Amino acid sequence: MIKKYTYGVPVKTDATVQEVPAAEGEIAPFTLREEEGKYIFSYALGAEDCVYGLGEQIRGINKRGWIYKSWNYDDPIIHEGRKSLYGAHNFIVVFGEKTFGAFFDCPGEVVFDIGYSDRDMLTVTSEDADVYILEGESVLKIVEEFRALIGPSYIPPKWAFGFAQSKWGYKCEADIRAVYDGYRKAELPLDMIYMDIDYMKDYKDFTVDPERYPDLTKLAKSMKRSGVHLVPIIDAAVKVEAGYSVYEEGLEKGYFCTDAEGKPFIVGVWPGDSVLPDVLNPEARLWFGSQYKALLDQGIEGFWNDMNEPGIFYSKGRLSDAISYVAAAQGKNLDLEAFYDVTGKFHELANNPDDYASFYHNAPDGRHVHKKVHNLYGYNMTRGASEYFEQYDPDRRFLLFSRSSYIGHHRYGGIWTGDNCSWWSHLKLNLAMMPGLDMCGFLYAGADLGGHGHDTTEELMLRWLAFGIFTPLMRNHASLGTRDQECYVFKDKAAFHNILSMRYAMIPYLYSEFVKCALRGKMLSRPLAFDYPEDKRARGVEDQLFIGDSIMIAPVVEQNARGRYVYFPARMKLIRMKEGVYLEEGIYEKGDYYIEIPLNEVVFFLREGKVVPLAKPAMNVSLLDEQHLYFLRFIDRPTEYEVARDDGETKSSLGTFETIIVAP
């Protein structure tokens, strides 16, 4: 059951697809008070209550004990003290004495104090909002109800489930070909190579540098014939430059965000002075989406949208003021406070809250200052591309995902979790984020495997990949200036081959489970407590997940570990892949066990009564033979399994399944 309560005059977000009539009376189980123009919702938590959700956020699966802010934020250093990341996903489920869900549909700042100020109190502070309260018999039922409220999840083409290699620093065609050659020489599978900002001409969206990429069409076709897709980045901001058609056309049509006086608001990003497309304006949104045609026509079939919080290095006016302020300090004797005051003028330039309060959008329900709708920007940028793809080729599935997002975005594309670091703690964070993202409909999701910032190690890369083979989006991505971390540069190529081969063998299972979850509103990645709600021990397990209906994973997330303790909430069979061979290593009863997991092996656990379809590994998804599947099984009677049999490319083929009877 869903009840909707409206407070103030909420901005229309299009997060939901179902109409829910307004409820009357008080918003149980919360208590409500108003304070300084904000709505404050409070709920007393029981001693054993857990709080799940919030999609992409910091810390663990159970969100109790910290304060979280929904304010999409661009900062390349993610640490445990952060309160905001790149996405705003305002859905939580309280699991305990009373189990219920709550969605706060507000595109401005929302603060979730989940036992931070008071360990036993949940407090949500919001601006004008529609608030949905969901009740159900279990967490999974509430999530299913919420997923029906917000609509079906995006399903990418099947090749997007292959392995991808990316790095900021692939500057030209020769670099792309070198990456391809490196993987092929090492006999490692690959389906995608990503192109970061260096492919553009002077960092201008939808352009290609003719010196670095003299014939992108030819390159894209050549790569595709070899089973590899090129996936370029698109940034949110448009360079201010006379003669640049995207800028001039958008300016003429009034499609950019404006300041209080109605003039284009100038910000600084990669190209320098830039303007922001007004993607809350439906006409401007579709116009910006139509610009992707320039690359689609050259054979590009996938994109990743970036810098769309929107990230701002500086605003033109604030930069000018800072320069003048610092110049006035020239020759002065600066004491401690004066020194920090001067240097702070530049530290305060990026993503300054006052800048977000200084420009405006023209949305269907009126003109809005950006800070009131901030969290909708990345969502609507990706929505614009998706809406244009519907015109360009209505039945075709394109790869599309984004850094910034809001609930509703999940219908148009996936997300990656932003600029993480090559830290073991971020491997743990990657695992912890997946269930929350699933709860909010973001099934096609993943992190930068191996870490984006700082230098990875061979051990960390192998352990991260051993987890990443179970995430729908599987991309190795690193930042400019970090060590090379392509799989072929490391010593133990046999270990990388074993792990990546396992990913391709698992695609019939992962893809089938993904499509079923997307079409039926289910969760792909789940903490143990969701499937075993009565098991109090399971509630405390935050480093294991169920993936799909049949398997449990327990990745190694500690440096130098040779294995780990695993909790089995029920009877399961251990499956080990070693040198391309599947070893069934015994059955474990409920309880805790230490499992040896060498660096060059993949270990997972098969649930009783379940089967897993596997294909013979291949060098890319197009070469997989899925007509001759091998089934891992832990069954004592014939068991059905639905294998997705769509064509992997079109929307109209989705929902095509073959039911296979698997014998014991």
C-alpha positions in Angstrom: 0.0 0.0 0.0 1.3 3.5 -0.9 0.2 6.8 0.6 1.2 10.2 -0.8 1.5 13.4 1.3 2.2 16.7 -0.3 4.0 19.5 1.6 4.3 23.0 0.1 4.4 23.3 -3.7 6.8 20.6 -4.9 8.7 20.8 -8.1 7.5 18.3 -10.7 10.3 15.7 -11.1 8.7 12.9 -13.2 10.3 10.5 -10.7 7.1 8.4 -10.5 5.0 6.9 -13.2 1.9 5.9 -11.1 -0.7 8.4 -9.9 -1.3 8.1 -6.2 -4.1 10.1 -4.7 -3.3 12.5 -1.9 -3.7 11.0 1.6 -5.4 12.9 4.4 -4.3 13.2 8.0 -0.9 12.9 9.6 2.0 11.2 7.9 2.3 8.1 10.1 4.7 6.6 11.2 6.6 9.9 11.1 5.9 12.9 13.2 6.2 16.3 11.4 7.2 19.8 12.3 8.1 22.9 10.3 11.1 24.9 11.1 12.6 27.9 9.1 10.8 26.9 6.0 11.8 23.3 6.1 9.8 20.1 6.8 11.3 17.9 9.5 10.1 14.2 9.6 11.0 12.2 12.6 10.8 8.5 13.5 12.0 6.7 16.7 14.1 3.8 15.8 14.0 0.5 17.7 17.2 -0.9 19.1 17.5 -3.5 16.3 16.1 -1.5 13.4 18.1 -1.3 10.2 17.7 1.4 7.6 18.4 0.6 4.0 18.4 2.5 0.7 19.7 5.9 -0.4 21.1 4.4 -3.6 24.6 5.7 -4.2 25.9 6.8 -0.8 28.8 6.5 1.6 29.5 3.8 4.3 27.7 0.5 4.6 24.5 -1.3 3.5 22.7 -0.5 6.7 22.7 3.4 6.8 22.2 3.7 10.5 24.7 5.8 12.4 25.6 8.6 9.9 24.1 11.7 8.3 23.6 11.8 4.5 22.8 14.7 2.3 21.1 14.4 -1.1 23.0 17.1 -3.0 24.7 15.8 -6.2 28.3 16.8 -5.7 31.5 16.6 -7.8 34.5 15.9 -5.6 37.2 13.3 -6.8 38.1 12.3 -3.2 35.4 10.1 -1.7 36.1 9.3 1.9 34.1 8.1 4.9 33.5 11.6 6.2 31.6 12.7 3.1 27.8 13.2 3.3 27.1 13.7 -0.4 28.1 11.8 -3.6 27.1 12.1 -7.2 23.5 10.9 -7.0 20.4 11.8 -5.0 18.2 8.8 -4.3 15.8 9.7 -1.5 14.3 6.3 -0.9 14.7 4.4 2.4 13.3 1.3 4.0 13.2 0.9 7.8 13.4 -2.8 8.7 12.6 -3.7 12.3 9.9 -3.3 14.8 7.9 -1.7 12.0 8.9 -2.2 8.4 8.0 0.5 5.9 9.5 2.5 3.0 9.6 6.3 2.4 10.4 8.3 -0.7 11.0 12.0 -0.4 10.4 13.4 -3.9 12.3 16.7 -3.6 15.0 17.8 -6.1 16.7 20.2 -3.8 18.7 19.4 -0.7 17.4 16.6 1.6 19.2 15.6 4.7 18.8 12.1 6.3 20.0 12.0 9.9 19.9 8.3 10.5 21.0 7.9 14.1 23.8 10.5 13.8 22.5 13.2 16.2 20.6 10.7 18.2 21.3 7.0 17.7 17.7 6.1 18.2 16.1 8.7 15.9 15.6 9.0 12.2 15.2 12.6 11.0 14.6 13.7 7.4 14.8 17.4 6.6 13.3 18.5 3.3 12.1 21.4 1.3 8.7 21.3 -0.5 8.1 17.6 -1.3 5.8 14.8 -2.2 6.4 12.1 0.4 5.3 8.5 -0.3 4.9 6.0 2.5 5.0 2.3 1.5 3.9 -0.6 3.5 4.4 -4.3 2.8 5.1 -7.6 4.4 8.8 -7.6 3.8 11.6 -5.3 2.6 11.6 -7.1 -0.8 7.9 -6.5 -1.2 8.2 -2.8 -0.3 11.0 -2.5 -2.9 8.9 -4.2 -5.5 6.1 -1.8 -4.7 8.4 1.2 -5.0 9.9 -0.1 -8.3 6.3 -0.3 -9.7 5.8 3.3 -8.5 8.9 4.7 -10.3 8.7 2.6 -13.5 10.8 0.0 -15.2 14.6 -0.1 -15.3 16.8 0.7 -18.3 18.1 -2.4 -20.1 21.2 -1.8 -22.2 22.3 -3.9 -25.3 23.8 -7.3 -24.4 27.3 -6.3 -25.4 27.3 -3.8 -22.6 27.6 -6.8 -20.2 31.0 -7.5 -21.6 34.2 -6.2 -20.1 35.3 -2.6 -20.7 38.7 -0.8 -20.6 38.9 2.9 -20.0 41.4 5.6 -18.9 41.6 9.3 -19.0 44.7 9.6 -21.1 43.9 7.6 -24.3 44.6 10.6 -26.5 44.4 9.3 -30.0 43.6 6.5 -32.4 47.0 4.9 -31.8 46.2 4.6 -28.1 42.9 2.9 -28.7 44.5 0.4 -31.1 47.3 -0.2 -28.6 44.7 -1.1 -25.9 42.9 -3.4 -28.3 46.2 -5.1 -29.3 47.2 -5.5 -25.7 44.1 -7.4 -24.8 44.2 -9.5 -27.9 47.9 -10.4 -27.5 47.2 -11.5 -23.9 44.1 -13.4 -25.1 41.9 -11.5 -22.7 38.3 -10.8 -23.6 37.1 -7.3 -24.3 33.9 -5.6 -25.5 34.3 -1.9 -25.0 37.1 0.8 -25.1 36.1 4.1 -23.6 37.1 7.5 -24.9 37.6 10.3 -22.3 37.7 14.0 -23.0 40.8 14.0 -25.1 39.0 12.8 -28.2 37.2 16.1 -28.5 38.4 19.2 -30.3 39.3 21.7 -27.5 36.9 19.8 -25.1 33.9 20.8 -27.2 30.9 18.3 -26.9 30.0 16.3 -30.0 33.3 17.2 -31.8 36.2 15.0 -32.7 39.8 16.2 -32.9 40.7 15.5 -36.6 44.4 15.2 -35.8 44.0 12.7 -33.0 41.1 10.8 -34.7 41.3 11.5 -38.5 38.5 9.0 -39.3 36.3 8.1 -36.3 33.8 6.3 -38.5 36.4 4.0 -39.9 37.9 3.3 -36.5 34.5 2.6 -35.0 33.6 0.2 -37.8 37.0 -1.5 -37.6 36.7 -2.0 -33.8 33.1 -3.3 -34.1 34.2 -5.9 -36.7 36.6 -7.1 -34.0 33.9 -7.2 -31.4 34.8 -4.0 -29.6 32.6 -0.9 -29.2 33.9 2.6 -28.7 32.1 4.5 -26.0 32.9 8.3 -25.8 32.2 10.7 -22.9 29.8 13.6 -23.1 30.1 16.5 -20.7 27.3 18.7 -19.5 28.8 22.1 -20.4 29.0 23.7 -23.8 32.1 25.8 -24.7 31.5 29.5 -25.3 33.1 30.0 -28.8 32.0 31.9 -31.9 31.6 29.5 -34.8 30.9 26.5 -32.6 27.5 25.4 -33.9 26.2 23.8 -30.7 26.9 27.0 -28.7 25.6 29.4 -31.4 22.4 27.4 -32.0 21.7 27.0 -28.3 22.3 30.7 -27.7 20.0 31.7 -30.5 17.2 29.5 -29.3 17.6 30.5 -25.6 18.4 26.9 -24.6 21.0 27.7 -21.9 20.6 28.4 -18.2 20.5 32.1 -17.4 21.3 34.5 -14.6 18.8 36.6 -12.7 18.9 39.2 -15.6 18.1 36.5 -18.2 21.7 36.4 -19.7 23.5 33.1 -20.2 25.2 32.1 -17.0 28.9 31.6 -17.7 30.8 28.8 -15.8 34.3 27.3 -16.2 34.8 23.6 -16.8 37.2 21.7 -19.1 36.9 24.0 -22.1 37.1 27.2 -20.0 34.2 29.6 -20.3 31.0 27.5 -20.9 27.3 27.5 -20.6 24.9 24.9 -19.2 22.1 23.5 -21.4 18.7 24.1 -19.7 17.8 20.4 -19.6 14.7 21.0 -17.5 13.2 22.8 -20.5 11.8 19.9 -22.6 12.6 21.7 -25.9 16.2 22.4 -24.8 16.6 18.9 -23.4 15.6 17.2 -26.7 17.7 19.7 -28.6 20.8 18.8 -26.6 19.9 15.1 -27.0 19.8 15.6 -30.7 23.4 16.6 -30.7 24.4 13.0 -30.1 23.5 12.4 -33.7 26.9 13.7 -34.7 28.5 10.7 -33.1 25.7 8.2 -33.7 26.2 8.9 -37.4 29.8 7.9 -37.1 29.0 4.4 -35.7 29.0 5.2 -32.0 26.4 3.1 -30.1 27.1 4.0 -26.5 27.9 7.0 -24.3 28.8 8.0 -20.7 27.6 11.3 -19.5 29.9 13.2 -17.1 30.2 16.5 -15.1 26.5 16.7 -14.9 25.8 17.4 -11.2 26.6 19.9 -12.8 30.2 20.2 -11.8 31.5 23.8 -11.9 35.2 24.8 -11.6 34.2 28.4 -11.3 31.6 30.9 -12.3 32.9 33.8 -14.5 31.9 36.5 -12.0 33.2 34.8 -8.9 36.6 34.0 -10.6 36.9 37.7 -11.5 36.2 38.7 -7.9 38.7 36.2 -6.5 41.5 37.5 -8.9 40.8 41.1 -7.8 40.7 40.2 -4.1 44.0 38.3 -4.3 45.6 41.1 -6.4 44.7 43.6 -3.7 46.7 41.5 -1.2 49.9 41.9 -3.2 52.7 43.3 -1.0 50.7 43.0 2.3 52.0 41.2 5.4 49.5 38.4 5.7 49.0 36.8 9.1 47.5 33.4 9.5 43.8 34.5 9.1 44.6 36.8 6.2 46.6 34.1 4.4 43.8 31.6 4.7 41.3 34.3 3.6 43.3 35.0 0.5 43.9 31.4 -0.5 40.3 30.5 0.4 39.0 32.7 -2.4 40.2 30.1 -4.9 39.4 27.1 -2.8 35.8 28.3 -2.7 35.4 28.6 -6.4 34.5 25.0 -7.4 30.8 24.0 -6.9 30.1 27.1 -4.8 26.6 27.0 -3.2 26.1 30.7 -4.1 26.7 29.9 -7.8 24.0 27.2 -7.7 21.7 29.9 -6.3 22.6 32.3 -9.1 21.2 30.7 -12.3 17.8 29.6 -13.5 15.8 27.0 -15.5 12.7 27.4 -17.5 10.7 24.2 -16.7 7.1 23.4 -17.7 5.9 24.4 -14.2 7.7 27.7 -14.2 11.1 29.4 -13.7 13.2 27.8 -11.0 16.4 28.9 -9.4 18.9 26.0 -9.9 19.4 25.2 -6.2 15.8 24.2 -5.9 16.1 21.6 -8.7 19.8 20.9 -8.5 19.5 17.1 -8.2 17.5 16.8 -11.5 20.3 18.0 -13.8 22.2 14.8 -14.6 18.9 12.9 -14.7 17.5 15.2 -17.4 20.7 15.4 -19.4 20.6 11.6 -19.7 16.8 11.7 -20.3 17.3 14.1 -23.2 19.8 11.7 -24.9 17.4 8.7 -24.4 14.5 10.6 -25.7 16.4 11.5 -28.8 17.6 7.9 -29.3 13.9 7.0 -29.4 13.6 9.2 -32.5 16.9 8.2 -34.0 16.2 4.5 -33.9 13.1 3.6 -31.8 13.7 -0.1 -31.3 17.4 -0.1 -30.8 19.0 -0.3 -27.4 21.9 2.0 -26.9 24.4 2.0 -24.0 23.9 5.1 -21.9 25.0 5.8 -18.3 25.8 8.8 -16.2 27.7 10.1 -13.2 24.9 12.2 -11.7 21.3 11.0 -11.2 18.0 11.2 -9.4 15.2 8.6 -9.1 13.5 8.5 -12.5 16.8 8.6 -14.3 16.9 4.8 -14.0 14.3 4.5 -16.8 16.6 6.2 -19.2 20.1 4.9 -18.4 22.5 3.4 -15.9 25.1 5.0 -13.6 28.6 4.5 -12.5 29.5 5.5 -9.0 32.0 8.3 -9.8 35.6 9.1 -9.1 36.6 6.5 -6.6 40.2 5.7 -5.6 42.5 2.6 -5.7 41.8 1.8 -2.1 40.6 -1.4 -0.5 38.0 0.6 1.4 36.5 1.6 -2.0 36.2 -2.0 -3.1 34.1 -2.5 0.1 32.1 0.6 -0.7 31.5 -0.7 -4.3 29.9 -3.8 -2.8 27.9 -1.9 -0.2 26.4 0.5 -2.8 25.0 -2.2 -5.1 21.8 -3.1 -3.1 20.9 0.5 -2.5 21.1 1.2 -6.2 19.0 -1.8 -7.0 16.4 -0.6 -4.5 16.1 2.6 -6.5 15.9 0.9 -9.9 19.5 1.4 -11.0 20.3 -2.1 -12.1 22.9 -1.2 -14.7 25.5 0.1 -12.4 29.1 -0.4 -11.3 32.2 1.3 -10.0 35.6 2.1 -11.7 37.2 -1.3 -11.1 40.7 -1.1 -9.7 40.0 2.5 -8.7 40.0 5.8 -10.7 42.3 7.9 -8.6 45.7 6.9 -7.1 47.7 3.8 -8.1 46.3 0.3 -7.9 48.1 -2.9 -7.3 47.9 -6.2 -9.0 46.4 -7.8 -5.9 43.7 -5.1 -5.6 43.0 -5.2 -9.3 42.4 -9.0 -9.2 40.3 -8.9 -6.1 38.2 -6.0 -7.5 37.7 -7.8 -10.8 36.6 -11.0 -8.9 33.8 -8.9 -7.4 33.2 -6.8 -10.6 32.4 -9.9 -12.7 29.1 -9.9 -10.8 28.2 -6.3 -11.4 26.2 -5.5 -14.6 28.5 -2.6 -15.5 32.1 -4.0 -15.5 34.6 -1.3 -16.4 38.3 -0.9 -15.6 38.9 2.9 -15.5 41.7 5.1 -14.2 42.6 8.8 -14.0 45.3 10.7 -15.9 48.6 10.4 -14.1 48.0 7.1 -12.4 49.9 3.9 -13.2 48.6 1.8 -16.1 46.1 -0.7 -14.9 45.0 -2.5 -18.1 44.8 -6.2 -17.3 47.5 -7.1 -19.7 50.2 -4.9 -18.0 50.3 -7.1 -14.9 52.5 -10.2 -14.3 49.9 -12.9 -13.6 48.1 -12.8 -16.9 46.7 -16.3 -16.3 44.9 -15.0 -13.2 43.3 -12.2 -15.1 42.4 -14.6 -17.9 40.6 -16.9 -15.4 38.6 -14.1 -13.8 37.6 -12.4 -17.0 36.7 -15.8 -18.6 34.4 -16.4 -15.6 32.6 -13.1 -16.4 31.9 -14.2 -20.0 30.9 -17.7 -18.9 28.4 -16.1 -16.4 26.8 -13.8 -18.9 23.8 -16.1 -19.7 23.0 -16.1 -16.0 23.8 -12.5 -15.3 21.9 -11.2 -18.3 18.9 -13.5 -17.8 18.7 -12.5 -14.1 19.1 -8.8 -15.0 16.4 -8.8 -17.6 14.0 -10.6 -15.3 14.7 -8.2 -12.4 14.3 -5.1 -14.7 11.0 -6.3 -16.3 9.5 -7.6 -13.0 10.7 -4.9 -10.5 13.0 -7.3 -8.6 16.4 -6.7 -7.0 19.5 -8.3 -8.6 22.0 -7.5 -5.8 20.6 -8.2 -2.3 22.1 -8.3 1.2 21.5 -11.5 3.0 19.0 -10.0 5.4 16.6 -9.3 2.6 16.2 -13.0 1.7 16.5 -14.2 5.3 14.7 -11.5 7.4 14.3 -13.6 10.5 18.0 -14.4 10.6 19.5 -11.8 13.0 23.1 -12.9 12.1 22.4 -12.2 8.5 21.5 -8.6 9.3 25.1 -7.9 10.4 26.7 -9.3 7.2 27.7 -6.4 5.0 30.3 -8.0 2.7 28.3 -10.7 1.1 25.5 -10.4 -1.5 23.0 -12.6 -3.3 23.3 -12.0 -7.1 20.2 -13.1 -8.9 18.1 -16.0 -7.7 20.8 -18.7 -7.5 24.1 -17.5 -6.1 25.8 -15.9 -3.2 29.1 -14.1 -3.4 31.6 -13.3 -0.6 34.5 -11.3 -2.2 37.9 -10.9 -0.6 38.2 -7.2 0.4 41.3 -7.2 2.5 44.9 -6.8 1.4 47.1 -9.9 1.7 44.2 -12.1 2.7 44.4 -15.7 1.4 40.7 -16.3 2.1 37.9 -15.1 4.4 35.2 -16.2 6.7 31.8 -16.7 5.0 28.4 -16.9 6.7 26.0 -19.3 5.1 22.4 -18.4 6.1 21.3 -21.8 4.6 22.7 -24.9 3.0 24.8 -24.1 -0.1 27.4 -25.6 -2.5 30.8 -24.0 -3.0 31.8 -23.5 -6.6 35.4 -22.7 -7.5 36.7 -21.8 -10.9 40.4 -22.6 -11.3 42.3 -22.5 -14.6 39.0 -22.6 -16.5 37.7 -25.7 -14.6 34.6 -25.6 -12.3 35.2 -27.5 -9.1 32.3 -28.3 -6.9 34.0 -28.4 -3.5 31.4 -29.6 -1.1 28.2 -28.6 0.6 28.2 -26.2 3.6 25.4 -26.2 6.2 24.2 -23.0 7.9 27.0 -21.3 9.8 30.4 -19.6 9.5 33.3 -21.2 7.7 36.7 -20.1 6.6 37.1 -20.4 2.8 40.5 -20.3 1.0 40.3 -18.0 -2.0 43.6 -17.7 -3.9 44.2 -14.6 -6.1 43.8 -16.5 -9.3 40.5 -18.2 -8.5 36.8 -17.3 -8.5 34.7 -18.6 -5.7 30.9 -18.3 -5.3 28.1 -20.3 -3.6 25.2 -22.0 -5.2 21.9 -22.0 -3.3 20.1 -25.2 -2.7 17.4 -26.0 -5.3 19.0 -23.6 -7.8 20.9 -23.9 -11.1 23.2 -21.5 -13.0 23.6 -21.5 -16.8 27.1 -21.1 -18.1 28.5 -20.6 -21.6 31.9 -21.4 -22.9 34.0 -18.2 -22.4 34.6 -16.2 -25.5 36.7 -13.1 -26.5 33.6 -10.9 -26.7 29.8 -11.2 -26.2 29.0 -11.6 -29.9 31.1 -14.8 -29.9 29.3 -16.5 -27.0 27.6 -19.8 -27.8 24.5 -19.6 -25.7 22.7 -22.4 -27.5 24.8 -25.0 -25.8 24.8 -24.1 -22.1 26.3 -25.9 -19.2 24.3 -25.9 -15.9 25.8 -25.8 -12.4 23.2 -27.4 -10.1 22.4 -28.0 -6.5 19.1 -29.9 -7.0 17.6 -33.3 -6.3 14.7 -33.0 -8.7 14.1 -31.6 -12.2 14.2 -27.8 -12.0 13.1 -25.0 -14.4 15.3 -22.1 -15.4 14.3 -19.2 -17.6 17.1 -18.1 -20.0 16.7 -14.7 -21.7 16.5 -15.3 -25.4 16.0 -11.8 -26.8 18.3 -10.7 -29.6 20.4 -8.5 -27.2 19.8 -5.4 -29.4 16.2 -4.4 -29.7 13.5 -3.4 -27.3 10.8 -5.3 -29.0 12.6 -8.6 -28.4 12.7 -8.1 -24.6 10.7 -10.5 -22.5 11.6 -13.5 -24.7 12.6 -16.4 -22.5 13.1 -20.1 -22.9 12.2 -22.3 -20.0 14.8 -25.1 -19.7 14.2 -28.2 -17.5 17.5 -29.1 -15.8 17.9 -32.6 -14.5 19.7 -33.4 -11.2 
